[in-house]
């Protein structure tokens, strides 16, 4: 499931990191975190940080850290942001020797945990890394109530790199989405084709809420505005 990131990491930023989408989303995320008490210059962990595409939108306000499972993606992030700490780890069982004021997971990446049991395990790990009163903000890939099958079409057209992207999104089985990525990459006067398939967990709104509550988090807001892709669930660690 993760092996193809060696290839996709080489052009991920060119195809997926888009200021027109990332900037307003990050602005709203920061607004939501501030509303619920995240202090200025707080320690913020980006889960499933990939190549660090969201880092520039948060590092001026917070001390930013990143975690990802793919060493290929992390290598790109570390090269771009040598002054920041990036950790290798799985969303389900990560264990870091520090805690944070906020732990966030954007762009629907929480779906990579795939099962409800893993979702609950991930929320427990998030809660364990939050300081008392700390916040988590999770954006679902989709909820079970809102999901619809689709085909996504996009492209990147740059002087040295051309990419045509088509993604088939379908319900593979109950509570499991399959996304098949088809990428045509034009570079150095040559065109190559890359195909990648991923399975993503499809969880209900109640499963998101209950997984937070069971982990010791108070669900302080369910944000459904269009400026955050998929909306957001915001939890606060109950002070003890």
Residue frames as a rotation matrix with the C-alpha (Angstrom) as fourth column:
UNK 1
0.564 0.826 0.000 0.00
0.826 -0.564 0.000 0.00
0.000 0.000 -1.000 0.00
UNK 2
0.803 -0.266 -0.533 2.84
-0.004 -0.897 0.441 2.42
-0.596 -0.353 -0.722 0.78
UNK 3
0.076 -0.906 0.417 5.65
0.648 0.362 0.670 1.17
-0.758 0.220 0.614 -1.49
UNK 4
0.215 0.052 0.975 4.71
0.949 -0.247 -0.196 3.39
0.230 0.968 -0.102 -4.44
UNK 5
0.938 0.127 -0.322 5.45
0.233 -0.920 0.316 6.54
-0.256 -0.372 -0.892 -2.46
UNK 6
-0.064 -0.998 -0.005 9.05
0.490 -0.035 0.871 6.21
-0.869 0.053 0.491 -3.63
UNK 7
-0.503 -0.045 0.863 7.78
0.857 -0.159 0.491 7.24
0.115 0.986 0.118 -7.06
UNK 8
0.424 0.816 0.393 5.01
0.752 -0.559 0.349 9.64
0.504 0.148 -0.851 -6.12
UNK 9
0.527 -0.264 -0.808 7.22
0.619 -0.531 0.578 11.54
-0.582 -0.805 -0.117 -3.67
UNK 10
-0.517 -0.834 0.194 9.31
0.729 -0.311 0.609 12.81
-0.448 0.456 0.769 -6.59
UNK 11
-0.812 0.250 0.527 6.41
0.251 -0.666 0.703 14.82
0.527 0.703 0.478 -8.02
UNK 12
-0.185 0.800 -0.571 3.90
0.978 0.207 -0.028 15.00
0.096 -0.564 -0.820 -5.16
UNK 13
-0.338 0.016 -0.941 4.44
0.454 -0.873 -0.178 18.72
-0.824 -0.488 0.288 -4.47
UNK 14
-0.960 -0.090 -0.263 4.05
-0.174 -0.541 0.822 19.66
-0.217 0.836 0.504 -8.13
UNK 15
-0.678 0.723 -0.133 0.73
0.221 0.373 0.901 17.85
0.701 0.581 -0.413 -8.43
UNK 16
0.058 0.786 -0.615 -0.95
0.814 0.320 0.485 18.08
0.578 -0.529 -0.621 -5.03
UNK 17
-0.244 -0.180 -0.953 0.45
0.828 -0.551 -0.108 21.03
-0.506 -0.815 0.283 -3.05
UNK 18
-0.234 0.353 0.906 -1.65
0.743 -0.536 0.401 23.94
0.627 0.767 -0.137 -4.23
UNK 19
-0.954 -0.215 -0.207 -1.60
0.298 -0.701 -0.647 27.32
-0.006 -0.679 0.734 -2.52
UNK 20
-0.593 0.791 0.154 -5.11
-0.560 -0.542 0.627 28.13
0.579 0.285 0.764 -3.72
UNK 21
0.372 0.711 -0.597 -6.41
-0.004 0.644 0.765 25.15
0.928 -0.282 0.242 -1.74
UNK 22
-0.076 -0.495 -0.865 -3.89
0.825 0.456 -0.333 24.89
0.560 -0.739 0.374 1.09
UNK 23
-0.861 -0.382 0.336 -3.80
0.175 -0.843 -0.508 28.57
0.477 -0.379 0.793 2.13
UNK 24
-0.216 0.829 0.516 -7.53
-0.722 -0.491 0.487 29.08
0.657 -0.267 0.705 2.91
UNK 25
0.535 0.380 -0.754 -7.75
0.130 0.846 0.518 25.64
0.835 -0.375 0.403 4.50
UNK 26
-0.300 -0.749 -0.591 -4.77
0.786 0.157 -0.599 26.34
0.541 -0.644 0.541 6.78
UNK 27
-0.784 0.055 0.619 -6.16
-0.232 -0.950 -0.209 29.78
0.576 -0.308 0.757 7.66
UNK 28
0.268 0.954 0.132 -9.43
-0.614 0.064 0.786 28.23
0.742 -0.292 0.603 8.80
UNK 29
0.404 -0.197 -0.893 -7.63
0.523 0.851 0.049 25.46
0.750 -0.487 0.447 10.72
UNK 30
-0.696 -0.713 -0.082 -5.58
0.507 -0.409 -0.759 28.07
0.508 -0.570 0.646 12.58
UNK 31
-0.473 0.621 0.625 -8.75
-0.603 -0.746 0.285 30.03
0.643 -0.242 0.727 13.32
UNK 32
0.555 0.724 -0.410 -10.43
-0.242 0.612 0.753 26.93
0.796 -0.319 0.514 14.73
UNK 33
0.062 -0.621 -0.781 -7.42
0.751 0.545 -0.373 25.98
0.658 -0.563 0.500 16.85
UNK 34
-0.848 -0.379 0.372 -7.13
0.110 -0.810 -0.576 29.50
0.519 -0.447 0.728 18.22
UNK 35
-0.071 0.928 0.366 -10.85
-0.609 -0.330 0.721 29.59
0.790 -0.172 0.589 19.01
UNK 36
0.793 0.435 -0.426 -10.47
-0.024 0.722 0.691 26.52
0.608 -0.538 0.583 21.17
UNK 37
0.952 -0.261 0.159 -7.40
-0.231 -0.273 0.934 27.69
-0.201 -0.926 -0.320 23.04
UNK 38
0.537 -0.828 0.162 -4.22
0.838 0.500 -0.219 26.77
0.101 0.254 0.962 21.18
UNK 39
0.607 -0.312 -0.731 -1.59
0.222 -0.816 0.533 29.27
-0.763 -0.486 -0.426 22.40
UNK 40
0.862 -0.412 -0.296 0.69
-0.475 -0.452 -0.755 31.26
0.177 0.791 -0.586 20.07
UNK 41
-0.083 -0.975 -0.205 3.96
-0.880 0.168 -0.443 29.43
0.467 0.144 -0.872 19.34
UNK 42
0.439 0.294 0.849 2.47
-0.696 0.709 0.115 26.20
-0.568 -0.642 0.516 20.66
UNK 43
-0.714 -0.682 0.155 3.96
-0.488 0.644 0.589 22.85
-0.502 0.345 -0.793 19.67
UNK 44
0.391 0.885 -0.251 2.01
-0.754 0.152 -0.638 21.42
-0.527 0.439 0.728 16.71
UNK 45
-0.609 -0.533 0.588 2.42
-0.149 0.804 0.575 17.93
-0.779 0.262 -0.569 15.27
UNK 46
0.070 0.559 -0.826 1.34
-0.983 -0.104 -0.153 17.33
-0.172 0.823 0.542 11.66
UNK 47
-0.112 -0.029 0.993 0.33
-0.139 0.990 0.013 13.68
-0.984 -0.137 -0.115 11.25
UNK 48
0.294 0.125 0.947 0.74
0.809 0.495 -0.317 12.10
-0.509 0.860 0.045 7.81
UNK 49
0.348 -0.197 -0.916 2.79
-0.072 -0.980 0.184 15.16
-0.935 0.002 -0.355 6.91
UNK 50
0.847 -0.021 0.531 4.10
0.508 0.326 -0.797 13.69
-0.157 0.945 0.287 3.65
UNK 51
0.042 -0.857 0.514 6.61
0.872 -0.220 -0.438 15.99
0.488 0.466 0.738 1.97
UNK 52
-0.495 -0.209 -0.844 5.75
0.738 -0.613 -0.281 18.79
-0.459 -0.762 0.458 4.39
UNK 53
-0.494 0.312 0.811 3.36
0.668 -0.461 0.584 20.58
0.556 0.831 0.019 2.05
UNK 54
0.594 0.800 0.087 1.38
0.525 -0.468 0.711 22.11
0.609 -0.377 -0.698 4.93
UNK 55
0.034 -0.649 -0.760 4.45
0.994 -0.060 0.096 23.20
-0.108 -0.758 0.643 6.93
UNK 56
-0.787 -0.452 0.420 4.81
0.514 -0.857 0.042 26.72
0.341 0.249 0.907 5.41
UNK 57
-0.106 0.854 0.509 1.25
0.028 -0.509 0.860 27.56
0.994 0.106 0.030 6.41
UNK 58
0.827 0.458 -0.327 1.82
0.280 0.170 0.945 26.83
0.488 -0.873 0.013 10.12
UNK 59
0.142 -0.863 -0.484 5.48
0.931 0.283 -0.231 27.40
0.336 -0.418 0.844 10.97
UNK 60
-0.495 -0.314 0.810 5.16
0.130 -0.949 -0.288 31.17
0.859 -0.037 0.510 11.45
UNK 61
0.231 0.698 0.678 2.55
-0.670 -0.392 0.631 30.73
0.706 -0.600 0.377 14.21
UNK 62
0.911 0.180 0.371 3.64
-0.394 0.646 0.654 27.45
-0.121 -0.742 0.659 15.82
UNK 63
-0.322 -0.935 0.151 6.63
-0.857 0.355 0.372 25.21
-0.401 -0.010 -0.916 16.47
UNK 64
0.590 0.660 -0.466 5.91
-0.807 0.481 -0.342 22.58
-0.002 0.578 0.816 13.83
UNK 65
-0.536 -0.628 0.563 6.81
-0.550 0.766 0.331 18.88
-0.640 -0.132 -0.757 13.86
UNK 66
0.148 0.596 -0.789 5.86
-0.973 0.229 -0.010 16.16
0.175 0.769 0.614 11.37
UNK 67
-0.389 -0.204 0.898 5.19
-0.406 0.913 0.031 12.43
-0.827 -0.352 -0.439 11.33
UNK 68
0.371 0.497 -0.784 4.76
-0.928 0.192 -0.318 10.11
-0.008 0.846 0.533 8.35
UNK 69
0.671 -0.060 0.739 5.06
-0.122 0.974 0.190 6.41
-0.732 -0.218 0.646 7.56
UNK 70
0.876 -0.285 0.390 6.83
0.469 0.308 -0.828 6.87
0.115 0.908 0.404 4.22
UNK 71
0.217 -0.889 -0.403 10.59
0.526 -0.241 0.815 7.44
-0.822 -0.389 0.416 4.49
UNK 72
-0.404 -0.324 0.855 10.59
0.912 -0.207 0.353 8.63
0.063 0.923 0.379 0.88
UNK 73
0.485 0.649 0.586 8.11
0.533 -0.751 0.390 11.40
0.693 0.123 -0.710 1.68
UNK 74
0.880 -0.174 -0.443 9.98
0.357 -0.373 0.856 12.27
-0.314 -0.911 -0.266 4.88
UNK 75
-0.122 -0.979 0.164 13.27
0.872 -0.027 0.488 12.56
-0.474 0.203 0.857 3.00
UNK 76
-0.186 0.148 0.971 11.69
0.723 -0.648 0.238 15.29
0.665 0.747 0.014 0.87
UNK 77
0.823 0.557 0.113 10.29
0.314 -0.612 0.726 17.06
0.474 -0.562 -0.678 3.92
UNK 78
0.608 -0.652 -0.454 13.63
0.557 -0.058 0.829 17.00
-0.566 -0.756 0.328 5.73
UNK 79
-0.348 -0.753 0.558 15.44
0.933 -0.220 0.285 18.36
-0.092 0.620 0.779 2.68
UNK 80
0.031 0.458 0.889 13.00
0.534 -0.759 0.372 21.26
0.845 0.463 -0.268 2.38
UNK 81
0.662 0.299 0.688 12.87
-0.393 -0.643 0.657 22.07
0.638 -0.705 -0.308 6.11
UNK 82
-0.016 -0.778 -0.628 16.20
0.262 0.603 -0.753 21.05
0.965 -0.177 0.194 7.65
UNK 83
-0.739 -0.317 0.595 15.51
-0.400 -0.504 -0.765 22.97
0.542 -0.804 0.245 10.85
UNK 84
0.141 0.893 0.426 12.37
-0.973 0.046 0.226 21.01
0.182 -0.447 0.876 11.75
UNK 85
-0.738 -0.330 0.588 11.97
-0.511 0.843 -0.168 17.60
-0.440 -0.425 -0.791 13.40
UNK 86
0.161 0.747 -0.645 10.25
-0.928 0.337 0.160 14.87
0.337 0.572 0.748 11.37
UNK 87
-0.408 -0.211 0.888 9.48
-0.668 0.732 -0.133 11.44
-0.622 -0.648 -0.439 12.78
UNK 88
-0.620 0.237 -0.748 8.81
-0.477 0.643 0.599 8.12
0.623 0.728 -0.286 11.10
UNK 89
-0.888 0.321 0.329 5.73
-0.169 0.439 -0.883 6.41
-0.428 -0.839 -0.336 12.46
UNK 90
-0.697 0.717 0.004 2.36
0.479 0.461 0.747 4.79
0.534 0.523 -0.665 11.91
UNK 91
-0.409 0.624 0.666 -0.83
-0.549 -0.751 0.367 6.64
0.729 -0.216 0.650 12.79
UNK 92
0.507 0.723 -0.469 -2.01
-0.139 0.606 0.783 3.60
0.851 -0.332 0.407 14.72
UNK 93
0.804 -0.228 -0.549 0.87
0.577 0.522 0.628 3.05
0.144 -0.822 0.552 17.14
UNK 94
0.162 -0.802 0.574 3.28
0.207 -0.542 -0.815 6.00
0.965 0.251 0.078 17.00
UNK 95
0.783 -0.047 -0.621 5.23
0.622 0.009 0.783 6.68
-0.032 -0.999 0.036 20.19
UNK 96
0.216 -0.683 0.698 7.23
0.255 -0.651 -0.715 9.89
0.942 0.333 0.034 20.49
UNK 97
-0.153 -0.381 -0.912 9.23
0.967 0.134 -0.218 10.99
0.205 -0.915 0.348 23.51
UNK 98
-0.985 -0.048 -0.163 7.42
0.090 -0.961 -0.260 14.32
-0.144 -0.271 0.952 23.80
UNK 99
-0.108 0.991 0.080 3.93
0.899 0.132 -0.418 15.79
-0.425 0.027 -0.905 23.83
UNK 100
-0.806 -0.104 0.583 2.25
0.495 -0.657 0.569 18.66
0.324 0.747 0.581 22.00
UNK 101
-0.727 0.593 -0.346 -0.26
-0.204 -0.668 -0.715 21.47
-0.655 -0.450 0.607 22.33
UNK 102
0.378 0.851 -0.365 -1.98
-0.716 0.019 -0.698 20.30
-0.587 0.525 0.616 19.13
UNK 103
-0.713 -0.455 0.535 -1.93
0.012 0.754 0.657 17.23
-0.702 0.475 -0.531 16.90
UNK 104
0.204 0.810 -0.550 -3.63
-0.631 -0.321 -0.706 17.60
-0.748 0.492 0.445 13.52
UNK 105
-0.606 -0.278 0.745 -4.23
0.342 0.755 0.560 15.31
-0.718 0.594 -0.362 10.55
UNK 106
-0.073 0.525 -0.848 -5.31
-0.558 -0.726 -0.402 17.03
-0.827 0.444 0.346 7.33
UNK 107
-0.380 -0.071 -0.922 -6.30
-0.925 0.027 0.379 16.14
-0.001 0.997 -0.076 3.77
UNK 108
0.614 0.777 -0.137 -8.32
-0.770 0.628 0.111 13.11
0.172 0.038 0.984 4.87
UNK 109
-0.223 -0.828 -0.514 -5.17
-0.645 0.521 -0.559 11.16
0.731 0.207 -0.651 5.70
UNK 110
-0.409 0.133 0.903 -6.79
-0.825 0.367 -0.429 9.62
-0.389 -0.920 -0.040 8.78
UNK 111
0.639 0.738 -0.217 -8.55
-0.751 0.538 -0.384 7.29
-0.166 0.408 0.898 6.33
UNK 112
0.012 -0.723 -0.690 -5.28
-0.676 0.503 -0.539 5.40
0.737 0.473 -0.482 5.86
UNK 113
-0.613 -0.209 0.762 -5.90
-0.755 0.438 -0.487 3.67
-0.232 -0.874 -0.426 9.21
UNK 114
-0.751 0.261 -0.607 -8.60
-0.396 0.557 0.730 1.78
0.528 0.788 -0.315 7.28
UNK 115
-0.267 0.684 -0.679 -10.64
0.561 0.683 0.468 0.17
0.784 -0.256 -0.565 10.11
UNK 116
0.583 0.567 0.582 -12.73
-0.193 -0.599 0.777 1.50
0.789 -0.565 -0.240 12.99
UNK 117
0.847 -0.330 -0.416 -10.52
0.529 0.454 0.717 -0.40
-0.048 -0.828 0.559 15.44
UNK 118
-0.169 -0.964 0.203 -7.47
0.974 -0.195 -0.113 1.34
0.149 0.179 0.973 14.00
UNK 119
0.006 0.265 0.964 -9.26
0.175 -0.950 0.260 4.70
0.985 0.167 -0.052 14.11
UNK 120
0.923 0.374 0.086 -9.86
-0.038 -0.134 0.990 4.22
0.382 -0.918 -0.109 17.82
UNK 121
0.496 -0.824 -0.272 -6.24
0.845 0.387 0.370 3.17
-0.200 -0.413 0.888 18.33
UNK 122
-0.270 -0.593 0.759 -5.05
0.752 -0.622 -0.218 6.25
0.601 0.512 0.614 16.47
UNK 123
0.405 0.488 0.773 -7.18
-0.099 -0.817 0.568 8.56
0.909 -0.307 -0.283 18.60
UNK 124
0.950 -0.115 -0.290 -5.72
0.311 0.266 0.913 6.97
-0.028 -0.957 0.288 21.73
UNK 125
0.033 -0.997 0.070 -2.21
0.999 0.036 0.039 7.65
-0.042 0.069 0.997 20.45
UNK 126
-0.134 -0.010 0.991 -3.15
0.378 -0.925 0.042 11.24
0.916 0.380 0.128 19.62
UNK 127
0.792 0.519 0.320 -4.63
-0.098 -0.410 0.907 11.79
0.602 -0.750 -0.274 23.08
UNK 128
0.742 -0.552 -0.381 -1.54
0.652 0.459 0.603 10.28
-0.158 -0.696 0.701 24.69
UNK 129
-0.290 -0.902 0.320 0.64
0.950 -0.313 -0.020 12.88
0.119 0.298 0.947 22.94
UNK 130
0.141 0.415 0.899 -1.48
0.258 -0.892 0.372 15.88
0.956 0.180 -0.233 23.92
UNK 131
-0.938 -0.347 -0.006 -0.83
0.136 -0.353 -0.926 18.06
0.319 -0.869 0.378 26.93
UNK 132
-0.362 0.850 -0.383 -3.83
0.839 0.118 -0.531 18.58
-0.406 -0.514 -0.756 29.23
UNK 133
0.295 0.581 -0.759 -6.17
0.090 -0.807 -0.583 20.90
-0.951 0.104 -0.290 27.36
UNK 134
-0.718 -0.636 -0.283 -4.36
-0.258 -0.134 0.957 20.17
-0.647 0.760 -0.068 24.09
UNK 135
0.285 0.871 -0.401 -6.27
-0.637 -0.141 -0.758 20.00
-0.717 0.471 0.514 20.81
UNK 136
-0.688 -0.392 0.611 -6.59
0.296 0.618 0.729 17.62
-0.663 0.682 -0.309 17.93
UNK 137
0.140 0.694 -0.707 -8.15
-0.670 -0.459 -0.583 18.49
-0.729 0.555 0.401 14.58
UNK 138
-0.620 -0.251 0.743 -8.97
0.206 0.862 0.463 15.68
-0.757 0.441 -0.483 12.15
UNK 139
-0.157 0.578 -0.801 -10.28
-0.894 -0.428 -0.134 16.05
-0.420 0.695 0.583 8.62
UNK 140
0.105 0.243 0.964 -12.02
0.039 0.968 -0.248 12.92
-0.994 0.064 0.092 7.29
UNK 141
-0.928 -0.339 0.152 -11.42
0.131 0.084 0.988 11.80
-0.347 0.937 -0.033 3.73
UNK 142
-0.427 0.902 0.059 -15.20
-0.440 -0.264 0.858 11.52
0.790 0.341 0.510 3.65
UNK 143
-0.587 0.338 0.735 -17.82
-0.648 0.348 -0.677 10.39
-0.485 -0.874 0.015 6.11
UNK 144
-0.839 0.320 0.439 -20.02
0.419 0.896 0.146 7.39
-0.347 0.307 -0.886 5.49
UNK 145
0.109 0.963 -0.248 -23.02
0.547 -0.266 -0.794 9.71
-0.830 -0.049 -0.556 5.27
UNK 146
0.441 0.043 -0.897 -21.43
-0.397 -0.887 -0.237 11.99
-0.805 0.460 -0.374 2.64
UNK 147
-0.518 -0.819 0.246 -19.49
-0.131 0.360 0.924 9.59
-0.845 0.447 -0.294 0.40
UNK 148
0.761 0.642 -0.088 -20.15
-0.251 0.168 -0.953 9.33
-0.597 0.748 0.289 -3.32
UNK 149
0.146 -0.697 0.702 -18.19
0.720 0.561 0.408 7.59
-0.678 0.446 0.584 -6.04
UNK 150
0.829 0.078 -0.554 -16.43
-0.218 -0.867 -0.448 9.85
-0.515 0.492 -0.702 -8.53
UNK 151
0.356 -0.802 0.480 -13.67
0.933 0.277 -0.229 10.31
0.050 0.530 0.847 -11.06
UNK 152
0.651 -0.246 -0.718 -11.24
0.141 -0.890 0.433 13.15
-0.746 -0.383 -0.544 -10.35
UNK 153
0.479 -0.495 0.725 -9.37
0.846 0.040 -0.532 14.88
0.234 0.868 0.438 -13.17
UNK 154
0.840 -0.302 -0.451 -6.53
-0.035 -0.859 0.510 17.35
-0.542 -0.413 -0.732 -12.69
UNK 155
0.608 -0.693 0.387 -3.24
0.689 0.219 -0.691 18.45
0.395 0.687 0.611 -14.25
UNK 156
0.509 -0.579 -0.637 0.00
0.197 -0.643 0.741 20.28
-0.838 -0.502 -0.213 -13.54
UNK 157
0.719 -0.244 0.650 1.59
0.656 -0.069 -0.752 22.25
0.228 0.967 0.111 -16.34
UNK 158
0.691 -0.597 -0.406 5.06
-0.088 -0.628 0.773 23.59
-0.717 -0.499 -0.487 -15.52
UNK 159
0.509 -0.488 -0.709 7.97
-0.857 -0.362 -0.366 24.39
-0.078 0.795 -0.602 -17.81
UNK 160
-0.495 -0.838 -0.229 9.98
-0.838 0.530 -0.128 21.30
0.229 0.129 -0.965 -16.84
UNK 161
-0.967 0.193 0.166 7.16
0.101 0.890 -0.445 18.99
-0.234 -0.414 -0.880 -15.74
UNK 162
-0.385 0.897 -0.217 3.73
-0.836 -0.240 0.493 18.08
0.390 0.371 0.843 -17.09
UNK 163
-0.983 0.111 0.146 1.38
0.020 0.856 -0.517 15.77
-0.182 -0.505 -0.844 -15.19
UNK 164
-0.286 0.945 -0.160 -2.08
-0.677 -0.082 0.731 14.51
0.678 0.318 0.663 -16.10
UNK 165
-0.962 -0.033 0.272 -3.97
-0.249 0.519 -0.818 12.98
-0.114 -0.854 -0.507 -13.17
UNK 166
-0.061 0.974 -0.220 -7.08
-0.662 0.125 0.739 10.85
0.747 0.191 0.637 -13.12
UNK 167
-0.926 -0.191 0.325 -8.38
-0.376 0.511 -0.773 9.14
-0.018 -0.838 -0.545 -9.99
UNK 168
-0.173 0.874 -0.455 -11.16
-0.196 0.422 0.885 6.58
0.965 0.242 0.098 -9.76
UNK 169
-0.833 -0.006 0.554 -12.87
-0.552 -0.064 -0.831 6.68
0.041 -0.998 0.050 -6.36
UNK 170
-0.053 0.828 -0.558 -15.21
-0.457 0.476 0.751 3.81
0.888 0.295 0.353 -5.56
UNK 171
0.248 0.216 0.944 -16.67
-0.947 0.262 0.189 1.84
-0.206 -0.941 0.269 -2.69
UNK 172
-0.527 -0.571 -0.630 -14.68
-0.695 0.716 -0.067 -1.40
0.489 0.402 -0.774 -2.75
UNK 173
-0.366 0.462 -0.808 -16.60
0.579 0.793 0.191 -3.01
0.728 -0.398 -0.558 0.11
UNK 174
0.727 0.685 0.049 -18.62
0.395 -0.476 0.785 -1.77
0.561 -0.551 -0.617 3.08
UNK 175
0.938 -0.268 -0.219 -16.60
0.034 -0.560 0.828 0.93
-0.344 -0.784 -0.516 4.89
UNK 176
-0.069 -0.989 0.131 -13.62
0.427 0.090 0.900 0.68
-0.902 0.118 0.416 2.49
UNK 177
0.833 0.202 -0.515 -12.95
-0.313 -0.596 -0.740 3.15
-0.456 0.777 -0.433 -0.33
UNK 178
0.127 -0.828 0.546 -10.54
0.782 0.423 0.458 2.25
-0.610 0.369 0.701 -3.12
UNK 179
0.734 -0.029 -0.679 -8.79
-0.337 -0.883 -0.327 5.08
-0.590 0.469 -0.657 -4.92
UNK 180
0.338 -0.615 0.712 -6.91
0.824 0.559 0.092 4.17
-0.454 0.556 0.696 -8.10
UNK 181
0.414 -0.318 -0.853 -4.47
-0.241 -0.942 0.235 6.88
-0.878 0.108 -0.467 -9.21
UNK 182
0.473 -0.316 0.822 -3.47
0.860 0.367 -0.354 7.16
-0.190 0.875 0.446 -12.86
UNK 183
0.561 -0.372 -0.740 -0.64
-0.106 -0.918 0.382 9.63
-0.821 -0.136 -0.554 -13.51
UNK 184
0.641 -0.448 0.623 1.00
0.744 0.161 -0.649 10.51
0.190 0.879 0.437 -16.81
UNK 185
0.578 -0.541 -0.611 4.29
0.194 -0.636 0.747 12.30
-0.792 -0.550 -0.263 -16.14
UNK 186
0.792 -0.314 0.523 6.00
0.516 -0.113 -0.849 14.27
0.326 0.943 0.073 -18.89
UNK 187
0.756 -0.631 -0.177 9.62
-0.279 -0.554 0.785 15.16
-0.593 -0.544 -0.594 -18.18
UNK 188
-0.257 -0.965 -0.058 12.86
-0.395 0.050 0.917 15.39
-0.882 0.258 -0.394 -20.17
UNK 189
-0.273 0.243 -0.931 10.91
-0.962 -0.089 0.259 14.94
-0.020 0.966 0.258 -23.43
UNK 190
-0.831 0.064 -0.553 9.55
-0.013 0.991 0.133 11.58
0.557 0.118 -0.822 -22.22
UNK 191
-0.003 0.894 0.447 6.20
-0.904 -0.194 0.382 10.42
0.429 -0.403 0.809 -20.85
UNK 192
-0.893 -0.235 -0.383 5.88
-0.052 0.901 -0.431 7.75
0.446 -0.365 -0.817 -18.16
UNK 193
0.131 0.991 0.026 2.82
-0.420 0.031 0.907 6.21
0.898 -0.130 0.421 -16.54
UNK 194
-0.928 -0.372 0.033 2.39
-0.169 0.340 -0.925 5.56
0.333 -0.864 -0.378 -12.82
UNK 195
0.127 0.979 -0.157 -0.55
-0.276 0.187 0.943 3.69
0.953 -0.077 0.295 -11.29
UNK 196
-0.929 -0.368 0.032 -1.19
-0.110 0.191 -0.975 3.39
0.353 -0.910 -0.218 -7.58
UNK 197
0.088 0.979 -0.184 -4.13
0.042 0.181 0.983 1.97
0.995 -0.094 -0.025 -5.63
UNK 198
-0.907 -0.315 0.280 -4.98
-0.237 -0.169 -0.957 2.79
0.349 -0.934 0.079 -2.01
UNK 199
-0.069 0.879 -0.471 -7.62
0.642 0.401 0.654 1.57
0.764 -0.257 -0.592 0.40
UNK 200
-0.817 -0.110 0.566 -9.12
-0.232 -0.837 -0.496 4.20
0.528 -0.537 0.658 2.69
UNK 201
-0.720 0.557 -0.413 -11.40
0.688 0.501 -0.525 3.66
-0.085 -0.662 -0.744 5.66
UNK 202
-0.502 0.681 0.533 -14.89
-0.073 -0.648 0.758 5.10
0.862 0.342 0.375 5.43
UNK 203
-0.779 0.126 -0.614 -16.19
0.623 0.262 -0.737 6.01
0.068 -0.957 -0.283 8.90
UNK 204
0.234 0.938 0.257 -19.46
0.770 -0.340 0.540 7.49
0.594 0.071 -0.801 10.10
UNK 205
0.023 -0.148 0.989 -19.74
-0.299 -0.945 -0.134 10.80
0.954 -0.293 -0.066 11.92
UNK 206
0.837 0.343 0.427 -20.62
-0.501 0.164 0.850 8.93
0.221 -0.925 0.309 15.10
UNK 207
0.758 -0.618 -0.208 -17.52
0.633 0.774 0.004 6.74
0.158 -0.135 0.978 14.75
UNK 208
-0.133 -0.788 0.602 -15.33
0.371 -0.602 -0.707 9.83
0.919 0.129 0.372 14.56
UNK 209
0.214 0.285 0.934 -17.05
-0.643 -0.679 0.355 11.32
0.735 -0.677 0.038 17.60
UNK 210
0.958 0.253 0.134 -17.03
-0.264 0.603 0.753 8.16
0.110 -0.757 0.644 19.68
UNK 211
0.502 -0.843 -0.195 -13.40
0.704 0.529 -0.474 7.35
0.503 0.101 0.858 18.88
UNK 212
-0.266 -0.550 0.791 -12.41
-0.056 -0.811 -0.583 10.76
0.962 -0.199 0.185 20.24
UNK 213
0.406 0.524 0.748 -14.60
-0.760 -0.261 0.595 10.48
0.507 -0.811 0.293 23.33
UNK 214
0.976 -0.014 -0.217 -13.38
0.103 0.908 0.405 6.98
0.191 -0.418 0.888 24.14
UNK 215
0.163 -0.986 0.011 -9.78
0.692 0.107 -0.714 8.25
0.703 0.124 0.700 23.90
UNK 216
0.010 -0.111 -0.994 -10.45
0.934 -0.355 0.049 10.87
-0.358 -0.928 0.100 26.56
UNK 217
-0.941 -0.294 0.165 -11.10
0.337 -0.840 0.426 13.79
0.013 0.456 0.890 24.24
UNK 218
-0.115 0.895 -0.431 -13.99
0.365 -0.365 -0.856 16.23
-0.924 -0.256 -0.285 24.50
UNK 219
-0.378 0.059 0.924 -15.46
0.922 -0.068 0.382 16.87
0.085 0.996 -0.028 21.03
UNK 220
-0.415 0.126 -0.901 -15.61
0.427 -0.848 -0.315 20.65
-0.804 -0.515 0.298 21.11
UNK 221
0.037 0.470 -0.882 -16.64
-0.667 -0.645 -0.371 21.27
-0.744 0.602 0.290 17.49
UNK 222
-0.123 -0.021 0.992 -17.66
0.697 0.710 0.101 19.52
-0.706 0.704 -0.073 14.30
UNK 223
-0.204 -0.039 -0.978 -16.83
-0.386 -0.915 0.118 21.98
-0.899 0.402 0.172 11.55
UNK 224
0.064 0.332 0.941 -18.52
0.675 0.680 -0.286 21.43
-0.735 0.654 -0.181 8.17
UNK 225
0.518 0.101 -0.849 -17.50
-0.338 -0.888 -0.312 24.52
-0.786 0.449 -0.426 6.23
UNK 226
0.970 -0.045 0.240 -16.35
0.235 0.440 -0.866 24.14
-0.067 0.897 0.438 2.65
UNK 227
0.639 -0.765 0.073 -12.99
-0.632 -0.578 -0.516 25.83
0.437 0.284 -0.853 3.28
UNK 228
-0.319 -0.702 0.637 -11.67
-0.836 0.525 0.160 22.74
-0.447 -0.482 -0.754 5.08
UNK 229
-0.341 0.146 -0.929 -11.67
-0.736 0.574 0.360 19.70
0.585 0.806 -0.088 2.81
UNK 230
-0.354 0.290 -0.889 -14.07
0.279 0.940 0.196 17.16
0.893 -0.178 -0.414 4.30
UNK 231
0.690 0.552 0.469 -14.82
-0.261 -0.414 0.872 19.30
0.676 -0.724 -0.142 7.35
UNK 232
-0.452 -0.892 0.001 -13.11
-0.243 0.122 -0.962 18.79
0.858 -0.435 -0.272 10.70
UNK 233
0.717 0.506 -0.480 -13.58
0.337 0.350 0.874 17.12
0.610 -0.788 0.080 14.06
UNK 234
-0.159 -0.751 0.640 -11.93
-0.360 -0.560 -0.746 19.01
0.919 -0.349 -0.181 16.91
UNK 235
0.656 0.318 -0.685 -11.20
0.435 0.583 0.687 17.34
0.617 -0.748 0.244 20.21
UNK 236
0.156 -0.588 0.794 -9.68
-0.684 -0.644 -0.342 18.66
0.713 -0.489 -0.503 23.41
UNK 237
-0.351 -0.364 -0.863 -7.84
0.327 0.816 -0.477 16.49
0.877 -0.449 -0.167 25.89
UNK 238
0.735 0.672 0.090 -9.73
0.083 -0.221 0.972 16.47
0.673 -0.707 -0.219 29.15
UNK 239
-0.126 -0.807 0.576 -7.49
-0.618 -0.391 -0.682 17.95
0.776 -0.442 -0.450 31.86
UNK 240
0.596 0.249 -0.764 -6.63
0.353 0.772 0.528 15.60
0.721 -0.584 0.372 34.72
